[in-house]
Amino acid sequence: AQRVTQPEKLLSVFKGAPVELKCNYSYSGSPELFWYVQYSRQRLQLLLRHISRESIKGFTADLNKGETSFHLKKPFAQEEDSAMYYCALPSGGSQGNLIFGKGTKLSVKP
Amino acid sequence: NAGVTQTPKFQVLKTGQSMTLQCAQDMNHNSMYWYRQDPGMGLRLIYYSASEGTTDKGEVPNGYNVSRLNKREFSLRLESAAPSQTSVYFCASSENSGITQYFGPGTRLTVL
């Protein structure tokens, strides 16, 4: 069964430090993976999608099929990066919806 | 474009009361979804509609019903609210199932 694991509930770093938010997945086939971000009291919004290979707000994520991971990285964290981050992948089969991880709360301290 | 809109933003119910959460999108998307967000649980899919006229159960459908009124609107109904349904409810839409989903602002529901 498809599954997304985000092992850290909370990640706290200082401004300017590197950030890595972990995401591991279980998927049969070639997955399409997403990172969504939710700033305080706001709606979820797409941060990036692995297929597009973009860098958004300085964040990147590389799909590692060998380690079944899709970690989100940023070399220098900013205070405005403080938010809840969710990793997601399609549920597969005939269902056309996303399975979300439980989320990691990133706190960037000044 | 407003994107995905939800009403109401906040609601307090008593146990046993019923209510309908409304969702609409103006992006001409085929697929729409209802999620609930609970602390430590992430987002869990309640129901989804892959296209107009179809609805399917998600991970946590018990206690809810949905209606895909037309291509734009997808409502979620709680027939007899329970405290366990206290949550933040998000509606989302996508052009086709499984690709990028766009979320509404959420409805914060408290059941006493």
Chai-1 contact restraints between the chains, C-beta under 6 A:
chainA,res_idxA,chainB,res_idxB,connection_type,confidence,min_distance_angstrom,max_distance_angstrom,comment,restraint_id
A,R43,B,F103,contact,1.0,0.0,6.0,A-B,restraint_1
A,R43,B,P105,contact,1.0,0.0,6.0,A-B,restraint_2
A,L44,B,F103,contact,1.0,0.0,6.0,A-B,restraint_3
A,L46,B,T100,contact,1.0,0.0,6.0,A-B,restraint_4
A,P90,B,G98,contact,1.0,0.0,6.0,A-B,restraint_5
A,G96,B,A50,contact,1.0,0.0,6.0,A-B,restraint_6
A,G96,B,S97,contact,1.0,0.0,6.0,A-B,restraint_7
A,G96,B,G98,contact,1.0,0.0,6.0,A-B,restraint_8
A,N97,B,L45,contact,1.0,0.0,6.0,A-B,restraint_9
A,N97,B,Y48,contact,1.0,0.0,6.0,A-B,restraint_10
A,F100,B,G42,contact,1.0,0.0,6.0,A-B,restraint_11
A,F100,B,L43,contact,1.0,0.0,6.0,A-B,restraint_12
A,G101,B,G42,contact,1.0,0.0,6.0,A-B,restraint_13
A,K102,B,G42,contact,1.0,0.0,6.0,A-B,restraint_14
A,G103,B,G42,contact,1.0,0.0,6.0,A-B,restraint_15
